[in-house]
Amino acid sequence: MEVERLGPRWMEIDLGRLRGNLATLRRKSGPVEMIPVVKADAYGHGAVEIVRAMEKDGVGMVAVATLGEALRLREAFVRCRILVLAAVPRAQIPEILVHQITPTVCDAEFAAALSGRSAAEGRTTAVHFYVDTGMGRMGYAPGEAREHLEKTLKMPALLVEYLYSHFSAADQCDADSDAYSLGQWRQMENFCAGLSRKLPVHMSNSAASWRFPEYVADAVRPGLLCYGVPPNPELK
């Protein structure tokens, strides 16, 4: 069977439109921090070039899926804060510290190991603490998470910069899914109300930041909408 030979291919990215999309998202979300998601090579658009453009546009933090993605950005001399959304193995803590990556804390053993290594090196490491309000992939449910968060807050070498969770059904655009998103928001509200200190929160992905401005909290994490891609055809 013959396989068609493909000639050279390329994709042309209009960074002016990227900046326009970011401006639209800022107007929609209001005066909160924007943490654009640039996982999977910025959804195939070229993460290094995209993040450099975002930095020039005033973005101070981006989010990736894995530590490997974060390290590739650092190797390209990206200097903004980089949040890793997935759990990172304890064996990779040295790389987190060397390259000043912001990890997600979602288990007690990782937090203790990160704090110990940070203290040994005489530094404080910023982290984001994940609360599972319904995604089900990692972390603790709110009832269990409070104890772990309070322990993390007492670790001298860690700075909990944000609490966060994820609206897992915000892109579905139906009554049941919207009710589920409201339930997630209320779980986070109740969780925060019982803490020993107030911490900033981010939960909103592209769909939630566009559809639920009342859930914006202190930061948003737009992904697909940064690139002009609707997370659901109904949001086009």
Secondary structure, DSSP 4 states (H G I P E B T S, - for coil): ---PPP--------HHHHHHHHHHHHHHH-SSEE--B-HHHHHHT-HHHHHHHHHHTT--EEEESSHHHHHHHHHTT--SEEEE-S---GGGHHHHHHTT-BPEE-SHHHHHHHHHHHHHTT--EEEEEEB-SS--SSSB-HHHHHHHHHHHHT-TTEEEEEEE---TTTTS-SHHHHHHHHHHHHHHHHHHHTSSS---EEEE-HHHHHH-GGG-TTEE---GGGGT--SSGGG-
